[in-house]
Amino acid sequence: MEVKEFRELSPEELNEKIYELRSTLFELRRKKAVGQLEHGEEVKRVRKDIAKAETVKRERELNLGK
């Protein structure tokens, strides 16, 4: 996702998305550990998406997003 898409989400939706991304990351790491992960770049993409979402969340806390 792009940062723009995260900014369009409500605070509740943003928290849900972060939770969903963290769950996805957990599953990808588990698959990687047992050798079932075919596309290793997925872990990197999900980590970056979590960082983008957390950045938007922090911007809102500091009122910089307005």
C-alpha positions in Angstrom: 0.0 0.0 0.0 1.0 3.6 -0.5 1.2 6.1 2.3 -1.6 8.0 0.7 -3.9 5.0 1.2 -3.0 4.7 4.9 -3.8 8.4 5.3 -7.3 7.9 3.9 -8.2 5.3 6.6 -9.9 6.3 9.9 -8.0 5.8 13.1 -9.9 2.6 13.8 -9.3 1.2 10.3 -5.6 2.1 10.6 -5.3 0.2 13.8 -7.1 -2.8 12.3 -4.8 -2.7 9.3 -1.7 -2.6 11.5 -3.0 -5.6 13.4 -3.7 -7.4 10.1 -0.2 -6.6 8.8 1.5 -7.8 12.0 -0.5 -11.1 11.8 0.6 -11.5 8.2 4.2 -10.8 9.1 4.0 -13.5 11.8 2.7 -16.0 9.4 5.3 -15.2 6.8 8.1 -15.5 9.3 6.7 -18.9 10.5 6.6 -20.1 6.9 10.1 -18.9 6.3 11.4 -20.7 9.3 10.0 -24.1 8.1 11.0 -23.5 4.5 7.5 -23.1 3.0 7.9 -19.5 1.9 8.4 -19.2 -1.8 8.7 -15.4 -2.1 11.0 -14.0 0.5 10.4 -10.4 -0.6 6.9 -10.6 0.9 8.4 -10.2 4.4 10.2 -7.1 3.3 7.1 -5.6 1.7 4.9 -6.3 4.8 7.6 -4.8 7.1 7.6 -1.6 5.0 3.8 -1.4 5.0 3.8 -1.7 8.8 6.4 1.1 9.0 4.3 3.3 6.7 1.1 2.7 8.8 2.9 3.4 12.1 4.3 6.6 10.6 0.8 7.8 9.7 -0.4 6.9 13.1 2.4 8.8 14.8 1.8 11.8 12.5 -1.8 11.9 13.7 -0.7 11.7 17.3 1.5 14.8 16.8 -1.2 16.5 14.7 1.2 16.8 11.7 -1.1 15.0 9.3 -3.6 17.9 9.1 
